[in-house]
Amino acid sequence: MAKGFRNLNRAKPQNCGVGLLAVFILVSLTYLTMSRTNKMRVSMGKQSLSVSLSITCPYSSFCLFITHWFSASSQLVPVLSVNSTSIRSDASAGQEEGSHKEEEFEKSSSVHHAEISARSSPNELGGMKLEKKQPRCDLSNRKSDVCEAEGDVRIIGKDTRMVYVSPPQWADNKEGGESWTIKPYARKWDVGSGAHVREVTLKPVKSYGDDTRCSVNYSIPALVFAIGGWSGINFFHDFGDVLVPLFQTAYPFGGEVQLLVANKKPGWVEKYKLYFQKLSKYEIIEFDKDDAVRCFKQVTVGLRCSSIEDFQIEPSKSPQGYSMVDFAKFTRSAFSLERDRPISRGEEKAGKKPRLMIITRARTRKFMNVEEIVEMAKEAGYDVVVTEASEDIAEFSRIVNSCDVLMGVHGSALTNMVFLPTNAVVIQVVPWGNLDWIAGHYFREPSKQMKVSYLEYSINEEETTLTELYPRDHAVFKDPMSVHHQGWDTFSRIFLKEQNVRLDVERFRPFLERALSILREQQRERE
């Protein structure tokens, strides 16, 4: 067949006309009978003949065949332009695309326009490297939107907008093309948390105006995100909504990234200064109060995060395969925490006791009998530290890291488990009220991902102070789930705000003893 095309320019004009007419009829019939819209533009260059065919492919395998065939001839320079949504299975028509090469091609077709050299071999089609990519936004994650742009990207901070100057060679390079407006905060499903997060707009343009002339040019990438929402209000959300997603997104740059922050809160960046300094070698820019026009060659807007859970990482969906173990190690490194494992057998033989931290709370879900708990813990063989979580995270993280076991009533202070050595133990005391889901979602699963051994103690109705507020025949005790069904406000008021805990120390003792057993089992495994 290739030989026939090479001889095409020597054919008689009449034969060419008949051939072109036949091709036109074939193409028209194909277009009328098929609903698929894959489009291929093939240009064949010879001085004596120039033919341009616009073919609607009924099947993606046909497009691949044509591409491979033309690529075999060094005299032809085909250009393939594939619509980003054109190659997909059509279940209603019962069409199947089982070819491995077709699957590879589907993956590469997410870029709107791709030029393939005539010298490309068929097996290169699935992994094409393009010089420039159009801005792209992933809006599929339930929790976070992420946009990326490479090329000429100009950030106008005070307007919280970015313009992307499209290269002139793009066929669809038009003013006023598709734009994206997102809130770069990893909790988009929560309307309340996003109420005070600034929106950022990314818009491709054909050329820049006077208001987008560069004030500063950068050779490093930029990462734009917000620290609004619940961060700065709740310690758990500092990590779940910002710090863990920021690690996933920024750490791959190896410090060579400029962080631009919207909704900066007084003292918040300073609180986590050591963390930010570990992620970036450059001073943070307060994005939404910046008068400069900053120009970058690569920009990411928004933070990557787990699509389902808070305070967790899905390694299978992380581009670099990061896990919560990696995050915990990074955090310990950022705060210069020395211990990466709990107490050793040698340390115990030398007279050192396993250290237990009891995190107390000042207002809600308090331990009402702390002294009794401490006495029992000492009898069990612990050195005990009793403390409330501190705003001085650098100092408090060192205290946590010095401990082998951490215990506390469900609440954001348990987030401090991230500073524990790997294989330490955390004990979550779950208040009354069928709180199994929030206990697991916020701390049970994250602790397992961090390789921190986890124990869970659920109090009974004799251990809750709700008995002082409600009669025993109330739904609070008889049917706690009916309280859940009354909505978050009622649920949180009763079970999270009105409730304190008076721990039954004898009922709880086996949990502290089990924690000691876990530590010693790990000691034997390390030897």
C-alpha positions as CSV (number, residue, x, y, z in Angstrom):
1,M,0.0,0.0,0.0
2,A,2.8,2.4,0.8
3,K,4.3,1.8,-2.6
4,G,1.0,2.8,-4.2
5,F,1.1,6.2,-2.3
6,R,4.7,6.8,-3.4
7,N,3.6,6.4,-7.0
8,L,0.6,8.6,-6.6
9,N,2.3,11.7,-7.9
10,R,3.1,9.9,-11.2
11,A,-0.5,8.9,-11.9
12,K,-2.6,10.5,-14.5
13,P,-4.7,13.4,-13.5
14,Q,-7.9,11.6,-14.5
15,N,-7.0,8.6,-12.3
16,C,-6.2,11.0,-9.4
17,G,-9.6,12.6,-9.8
18,V,-11.4,9.3,-9.7
19,G,-9.4,8.2,-6.7
20,L,-10.1,11.4,-4.8
21,L,-13.8,11.1,-5.7
22,A,-13.8,7.5,-4.3
23,V,-12.1,8.6,-1.1
24,F,-14.6,11.5,-0.7
25,I,-17.6,9.1,-1.1
26,L,-16.1,6.6,1.4
27,V,-15.5,9.4,3.9
28,S,-19.0,10.8,3.5
29,L,-20.5,7.4,4.0
30,T,-18.4,6.8,7.1
31,Y,-19.4,10.1,8.5
32,L,-23.1,9.5,8.0
33,T,-23.1,6.0,9.5
34,M,-20.8,6.4,12.5
35,S,-21.3,8.5,15.6
36,R,-17.6,8.5,16.6
37,T,-15.8,11.8,16.1
38,N,-12.1,11.0,16.1
39,K,-10.6,13.3,13.5
40,M,-7.3,13.0,11.7
41,R,-5.7,15.4,9.4
42,V,-3.2,14.0,7.0
43,S,-1.1,16.2,4.8
44,M,1.1,14.6,2.1
45,G,3.8,16.9,0.8
46,K,5.1,16.6,-2.8
47,Q,5.8,19.5,-5.1
48,S,3.6,18.1,-7.8
49,L,0.6,17.1,-5.6
50,S,-0.8,18.3,-2.3
51,V,-3.7,16.3,-0.9
52,S,-5.5,17.1,2.4
53,L,-7.8,14.4,3.7
54,S,-10.2,15.0,6.6
55,I,-11.2,11.6,7.9
56,T,-13.8,10.7,10.5
57,C,-12.6,7.4,12.0
58,P,-15.3,4.9,13.0
59,Y,-13.0,3.1,15.4
60,S,-9.9,4.3,17.2
61,S,-8.1,1.2,15.9
62,F,-8.6,2.6,12.4
63,C,-7.0,5.9,13.4
64,L,-4.0,4.0,14.8
65,F,-3.6,1.9,11.7
66,I,-3.6,4.9,9.4
67,T,-1.1,6.7,11.7
68,H,1.3,3.7,11.8
69,W,1.0,3.2,8.1
70,F,1.9,6.8,7.2
71,S,4.7,6.9,9.7
72,A,6.4,4.0,7.8
73,S,7.2,6.3,4.9
74,S,9.9,8.8,5.5
75,Q,8.6,10.9,2.6
76,L,5.3,11.7,4.3
77,V,4.9,14.0,7.3
78,P,1.5,13.2,8.9
79,V,0.0,15.5,11.6
80,L,-2.5,13.8,13.9
81,S,-4.9,16.0,15.8
82,V,-7.1,14.0,18.3
83,N,-10.0,15.5,20.2
84,S,-9.5,15.0,23.9
85,T,-12.8,13.1,24.4
86,S,-12.9,11.3,21.1
87,I,-11.4,7.9,21.9
88,R,-13.6,6.1,24.4
89,S,-15.7,2.9,24.4
90,D,-19.3,3.2,23.4
91,A,-21.3,0.8,25.5
92,S,-24.6,1.6,23.8
93,A,-23.2,0.5,20.5
94,G,-21.5,-2.6,22.0
95,Q,-18.1,-1.5,20.7
96,E,-15.0,-2.8,22.5
97,E,-11.5,-1.5,22.3
98,G,-9.4,-4.3,23.5
99,S,-6.1,-3.5,21.9
100,H,-3.3,-2.6,24.3
101,K,-2.0,0.0,21.8
102,E,-5.5,1.6,21.8
103,E,-5.4,1.9,25.6
104,E,-2.0,3.6,25.4
105,F,-3.3,6.0,22.8
106,E,-6.3,6.8,25.0
107,K,-4.0,7.9,27.8
108,S,-2.0,10.1,25.4
109,S,-5.2,11.7,24.0
110,S,-5.9,13.8,27.1
111,V,-3.8,16.6,25.5
112,H,-6.0,18.4,23.0
113,H,-3.5,18.6,20.1
114,A,-0.4,16.4,19.7
115,E,2.0,16.6,16.8
116,I,3.6,13.2,15.9
117,S,6.8,13.2,13.9
118,A,6.9,11.0,10.8
119,R,9.8,9.1,12.4
120,S,7.8,8.1,15.4
121,S,7.6,4.4,15.9
122,P,4.2,2.9,16.8
123,N,5.2,2.0,20.3
124,E,6.0,5.6,21.1
125,L,2.5,6.8,20.6
126,G,1.4,6.0,24.1
127,G,4.0,8.0,25.8
128,M,4.5,11.1,23.7
129,K,6.6,14.0,25.2
130,L,5.1,17.3,24.2
131,E,7.1,20.6,24.3
132,K,4.2,22.5,25.7
133,K,0.9,21.6,27.3
134,Q,-2.3,23.6,27.6
135,P,-3.4,24.5,31.1
136,R,-5.3,21.6,32.6
137,C,-7.5,21.3,35.7
138,D,-8.5,18.2,37.6
139,L,-11.9,18.9,39.1
140,S,-12.7,15.2,39.8
141,N,-11.4,15.0,43.4
142,R,-14.2,15.4,45.9
143,K,-12.0,17.5,48.2
144,S,-9.6,19.5,46.1
145,D,-9.3,21.0,42.6
146,V,-5.8,21.3,41.1
147,C,-4.9,23.3,38.0
148,E,-1.5,23.2,36.2
149,A,0.0,25.4,33.5
150,E,3.4,25.3,31.8
151,G,4.9,28.0,29.6
152,D,4.3,31.8,30.0
153,V,2.2,32.1,33.2
154,R,1.6,35.5,34.8
155,I,0.3,35.8,38.4
156,I,-1.6,39.0,39.3
157,G,-1.9,38.4,43.0
158,K,-4.0,41.4,44.1
159,D,-6.7,40.3,41.6
160,T,-6.2,36.6,42.5
161,R,-6.0,35.8,38.8
162,M,-3.5,34.2,36.5
163,V,-3.1,34.5,32.7
164,Y,-1.5,31.9,30.5
165,V,-0.2,33.3,27.3
166,S,-0.9,30.5,24.7
167,P,1.9,29.7,22.2
168,P,1.0,31.0,18.7
169,Q,1.3,27.5,17.1
170,W,-1.8,26.2,18.9
171,A,-4.7,26.0,16.4
172,D,-7.2,26.9,19.0
173,N,-5.2,29.9,20.3
174,K,-8.2,32.2,20.8
175,E,-8.8,35.1,23.2
176,G,-11.5,34.3,25.8
177,G,-11.0,30.5,25.7
178,E,-11.8,28.1,28.5
179,S,-10.9,29.5,32.0
180,W,-11.1,27.9,35.5
181,T,-12.0,29.4,38.8
182,I,-11.2,27.3,41.9
183,K,-10.7,27.7,45.6
184,P,-7.2,26.3,46.3
185,Y,-8.1,24.8,49.7
186,A,-8.4,21.0,50.1
187,R,-12.0,20.9,51.5
188,K,-14.2,22.0,48.6
189,W,-17.2,19.8,49.6
190,D,-17.5,21.7,52.9
191,V,-19.3,24.9,52.1
192,G,-18.7,26.3,55.6
193,S,-14.9,25.9,55.4
194,G,-14.7,27.5,52.0
195,A,-16.8,30.5,52.8
196,H,-13.7,32.7,53.4
197,V,-11.3,31.2,50.9
198,R,-10.4,33.4,47.9
199,E,-11.1,32.1,44.5
200,V,-8.3,32.0,41.9
201,T,-8.9,32.3,38.2
202,L,-6.7,30.8,35.5
203,K,-7.4,32.0,32.0
204,P,-5.5,31.4,28.7
205,V,-5.1,34.5,26.6
206,K,-3.6,35.1,23.2
207,S,-1.4,38.0,24.3
208,Y,-0.7,40.0,27.4
209,G,-1.6,43.6,28.1
210,D,0.0,46.4,30.1
211,D,-1.5,45.2,33.3
212,T,0.2,41.8,33.0
213,R,3.8,42.9,32.2
214,C,6.2,41.0,34.4
215,S,7.5,42.7,37.5
216,V,9.6,39.6,38.5
217,N,10.6,36.6,36.5
218,Y,11.3,33.2,38.1
219,S,13.1,30.1,36.9
220,I,11.5,27.9,39.6
221,P,7.9,26.6,39.6
222,A,5.2,28.2,41.7
223,L,2.6,26.6,44.0
224,V,-0.5,28.6,44.9
225,F,-2.8,27.5,47.8
226,A,-5.0,28.9,50.6
227,I,-4.8,28.5,54.3
228,G,-8.3,29.7,55.0
229,G,-11.2,27.5,56.0
230,W,-10.8,25.7,59.3
231,S,-7.0,25.9,59.3
232,G,-5.9,28.2,62.1
233,I,-9.1,27.3,64.0
234,N,-8.7,23.6,64.5
235,F,-5.4,21.8,64.8
236,F,-6.7,18.7,63.0
237,H,-7.6,20.8,60.0
238,D,-4.2,22.5,59.9
239,F,-2.9,19.0,59.0
240,G,-5.8,17.4,57.2
241,D,-6.7,20.4,55.0
242,V,-3.3,22.0,54.4
243,L,-0.1,20.4,55.7
244,V,-0.6,16.8,54.5
245,P,-1.9,18.0,51.0
246,L,1.0,20.5,50.8
247,F,3.5,17.8,51.5
248,Q,2.1,15.7,48.7
249,T,2.2,18.6,46.3
250,A,5.3,20.5,47.2
251,Y,7.8,17.9,48.4
252,P,8.5,16.5,44.9
253,F,10.1,19.9,44.0
254,G,12.9,19.3,46.5
255,G,12.7,22.8,47.9
256,E,12.9,24.5,44.5
257,V,9.4,25.9,44.5
258,Q,7.9,29.3,45.3
259,L,5.0,29.1,47.7
260,L,2.2,31.7,47.2
261,V,-0.4,31.7,50.0
262,A,-3.9,33.2,49.9
263,N,-5.9,33.9,53.1
264,K,-2.8,34.1,55.2
265,K,-3.7,34.2,58.9
266,P,-1.6,36.1,61.5
267,G,0.8,33.8,63.2
268,W,-0.2,30.7,61.3
269,V,2.7,30.6,58.9
270,E,5.1,31.5,61.7
271,K,3.7,28.6,63.8
272,Y,4.6,26.2,61.0
273,K,7.7,28.0,59.8
274,L,10.0,25.0,60.2
275,Y,7.6,23.0,58.1
276,F,7.5,25.5,55.3
277,Q,11.3,26.0,55.3
278,K,11.7,22.3,54.8
279,L,9.4,22.4,51.7
280,S,10.7,25.5,50.1
281,K,14.0,27.4,50.1
282,Y,12.2,30.7,49.4
283,E,10.2,33.1,51.5
284,I,6.5,32.7,51.3
285,I,4.6,35.3,49.3
286,E,1.2,36.5,50.5
287,F,-0.5,36.0,47.1
288,D,-3.7,37.9,47.5
289,K,-2.1,41.1,48.8
290,D,0.7,41.2,46.3
291,D,1.0,44.1,43.9
292,A,3.6,42.6,41.6
293,V,3.0,40.6,38.4
294,R,5.1,37.5,38.9
295,C,5.9,35.4,35.9
296,F,6.7,31.7,36.0
297,K,7.2,28.9,33.5
298,Q,5.3,26.4,35.6
299,V,2.5,26.9,38.1
300,T,0.3,24.6,40.2
301,V,-2.9,26.0,41.8
302,G,-4.4,23.9,44.6
303,L,-3.2,21.0,46.6
304,R,-3.3,17.2,45.9
305,C,-4.9,15.1,48.6
306,S,-6.8,11.9,49.3
307,S,-10.1,12.0,47.5
308,I,-12.0,10.3,50.4
309,E,-10.3,10.6,53.8
310,D,-8.9,13.5,55.9
311,F,-5.4,13.3,57.4
312,Q,-4.5,10.4,55.1
313,I,-2.6,9.7,51.9
314,E,-3.6,7.2,49.2
315,P,-0.2,5.9,48.0
316,S,-1.8,4.3,45.0
317,K,-3.1,7.7,43.8
318,S,-0.1,9.8,44.9
319,P,2.1,10.4,41.8
320,Q,5.2,9.7,43.8
321,G,3.7,6.9,45.9
322,Y,4.0,8.9,49.2
323,S,2.4,7.5,52.3
324,M,1.6,8.8,55.8
325,V,4.8,7.1,57.0
326,D,6.7,9.4,54.6
327,F,4.8,12.4,55.9
328,A,5.5,11.6,59.5
329,K,9.2,11.1,58.8
330,F,9.2,14.4,57.0
331,T,7.5,16.2,59.9
332,R,9.9,14.8,62.4
333,S,12.7,16.0,60.3
334,A,11.3,19.4,59.9
335,F,11.0,19.9,63.6
336,S,14.4,18.1,64.3
337,L,12.8,15.4,66.4
338,E,15.4,12.8,67.2
339,R,13.4,9.6,68.1
340,D,12.3,7.4,65.3
341,R,11.4,4.4,67.4
342,P,10.0,3.8,70.9
343,I,11.9,2.7,74.0
344,S,14.3,-0.2,73.5
345,R,14.9,-3.2,75.7
346,G,18.3,-1.9,76.7
347,E,16.8,1.4,77.8
348,E,14.3,-0.4,80.0
349,K,17.0,-2.6,81.5
350,A,19.0,0.5,82.3
351,G,16.0,1.7,84.4
352,K,14.1,3.9,82.0
353,K,10.3,3.5,81.9
354,P,8.0,3.7,78.9
355,R,6.7,7.3,78.8
356,L,2.9,7.9,78.6
357,M,1.5,11.3,77.6
358,I,-2.1,12.0,78.8
359,I,-3.5,14.9,76.7
360,T,-6.0,16.8,78.7
361,R,-8.6,19.3,77.5
362,A,-9.6,22.6,79.0
363,R,-13.3,22.8,78.1
364,T,-15.1,19.9,76.5
365,R,-14.6,16.1,76.7
366,K,-12.3,16.6,79.7
367,F,-11.0,13.9,81.9
368,M,-12.7,14.5,85.3
369,N,-10.4,12.2,87.3
370,V,-6.9,12.9,85.9
371,E,-5.1,12.2,89.2
372,E,-6.7,8.8,89.5
373,I,-5.7,7.9,85.9
374,V,-2.1,9.1,86.6
375,E,-1.8,7.0,89.7
376,M,-3.0,3.9,87.9
377,A,-0.7,4.4,85.0
378,K,2.3,4.7,87.3
379,E,1.3,1.5,89.0
380,A,1.2,-0.2,85.5
381,G,4.8,0.8,84.9
382,Y,4.8,4.2,83.1
383,D,6.5,7.5,83.5
384,V,3.6,9.8,83.0
385,V,3.4,13.3,81.4
386,V,0.1,15.2,81.7
387,T,-0.3,18.2,79.5
388,E,-2.6,20.2,77.2
389,A,-1.7,20.7,73.6
390,S,0.4,23.9,73.2
391,E,0.5,26.5,70.5
392,D,4.3,26.3,70.6
393,I,4.4,23.4,68.2
394,A,8.1,23.2,68.0
395,E,8.4,22.7,71.8
396,F,5.3,20.5,72.1
397,S,6.4,18.3,69.3
398,R,9.6,17.5,71.2
399,I,7.6,16.5,74.2
400,V,5.3,14.2,72.2
401,N,8.3,12.7,70.4
402,S,9.9,11.8,73.8
403,C,6.8,9.6,74.6
404,D,6.1,6.0,73.7
405,V,2.3,6.0,74.3
406,L,-0.2,8.9,73.8
407,M,-3.7,8.8,75.1
408,G,-6.6,11.3,75.0
409,V,-10.3,11.7,74.5
410,H,-11.4,12.1,70.9
411,G,-10.4,15.6,69.7
412,S,-8.0,17.5,67.5
413,A,-5.1,17.2,70.1
414,L,-4.7,13.6,69.0
415,T,-3.4,14.9,65.7
416,N,-0.1,15.2,67.7
417,M,0.4,11.5,67.1
418,V,2.3,12.6,63.9
419,F,5.2,13.5,66.2
420,L,5.4,10.1,67.8
421,P,8.2,7.7,66.9
422,T,7.2,5.0,64.3
423,N,5.6,2.0,66.1
424,A,4.7,4.0,69.2
425,V,1.1,3.5,70.6
426,V,-1.9,5.8,70.6
427,I,-5.0,5.2,72.7
428,Q,-8.1,7.0,71.6
429,V,-10.8,7.3,74.3
430,V,-14.1,7.5,72.5
431,P,-16.9,9.4,74.2
432,W,-20.5,8.1,74.6
433,G,-22.8,8.4,71.7
434,N,-22.0,5.8,68.9
435,L,-19.0,7.9,67.7
436,D,-17.3,4.9,66.0
437,W,-17.3,6.6,62.6
438,I,-15.6,9.8,63.6
439,A,-13.2,8.0,65.8
440,G,-12.1,5.8,62.9
441,H,-12.2,8.5,60.2
442,Y,-10.1,11.0,62.1
443,F,-7.6,8.9,64.0
444,R,-7.9,5.1,63.7
445,E,-7.1,4.9,60.0
446,P,-4.5,7.7,60.0
447,S,-2.6,6.1,62.9
448,K,-2.4,2.8,61.0
449,Q,-1.1,4.6,57.9
450,M,1.6,6.2,60.0
451,K,2.6,2.8,61.5
452,V,1.5,3.9,64.9
453,S,-0.1,1.1,66.9
454,Y,-3.7,2.0,67.7
455,L,-5.9,1.0,70.7
456,E,-9.5,2.3,71.1
457,Y,-11.4,2.5,74.3
458,S,-15.1,3.3,74.2
459,I,-16.6,4.6,77.4
460,N,-19.9,3.3,78.8
461,E,-22.8,5.3,80.1
462,E,-21.4,5.1,83.6
463,E,-18.3,7.0,82.5
464,T,-20.0,10.0,80.8
465,T,-21.1,13.1,82.6
466,L,-24.2,13.2,80.4
467,T,-25.8,11.2,83.2
468,E,-25.9,14.4,85.1
469,L,-27.8,16.2,82.3
470,Y,-30.2,13.6,80.9
471,P,-32.3,10.9,82.6
472,R,-31.4,7.3,81.8
473,D,-34.5,6.7,79.7
474,H,-33.6,9.6,77.4
475,A,-32.7,9.0,73.8
476,V,-29.1,10.0,74.6
477,F,-28.8,6.7,76.3
478,K,-31.6,4.5,74.8
479,D,-31.1,5.5,71.2
480,P,-28.0,7.6,70.5
481,M,-28.4,7.2,66.7
482,S,-31.7,9.1,66.9
483,V,-29.7,12.1,68.2
484,H,-27.4,11.7,65.2
485,H,-30.4,11.9,62.9
486,Q,-31.4,15.3,64.3
487,G,-28.4,16.9,62.5
488,W,-24.9,18.0,63.2
489,D,-25.8,20.9,65.5
490,T,-27.7,18.7,68.0
491,F,-25.3,15.8,67.7
492,S,-22.2,17.9,68.3
493,R,-23.8,20.0,71.1
494,I,-24.7,16.9,73.1
495,F,-22.0,14.4,72.4
496,L,-19.0,16.7,71.7
497,K,-19.7,19.8,73.8
498,E,-21.8,18.9,76.8
499,Q,-19.9,15.6,77.6
500,N,-16.9,15.0,79.8
501,V,-15.3,11.7,80.8
502,R,-14.9,10.1,84.2
503,L,-12.7,7.1,83.3
504,D,-13.2,3.8,85.1
505,V,-9.5,3.2,85.8
506,E,-9.9,-0.5,86.4
507,R,-11.8,-1.0,83.2
508,F,-9.2,1.0,81.4
509,R,-6.1,-0.6,83.0
510,P,-5.9,-3.5,80.5
511,F,-5.5,-1.0,77.6
512,L,-2.4,0.5,79.2
513,E,-1.1,-3.0,79.9
514,R,-1.8,-4.0,76.3
515,A,0.2,-0.9,75.1
516,L,3.2,-2.1,77.2
517,S,2.9,-5.5,75.6
518,I,2.9,-4.0,72.1
519,L,6.1,-2.0,72.9
520,R,7.8,-5.1,74.1
521,E,6.7,-7.2,71.2
522,Q,8.3,-4.7,68.9
523,Q,11.5,-4.7,71.0
524,R,11.8,-8.4,70.4
525,E,11.1,-8.0,66.6
526,R,13.9,-5.4,66.4
527,E,16.5,-7.6,68.1
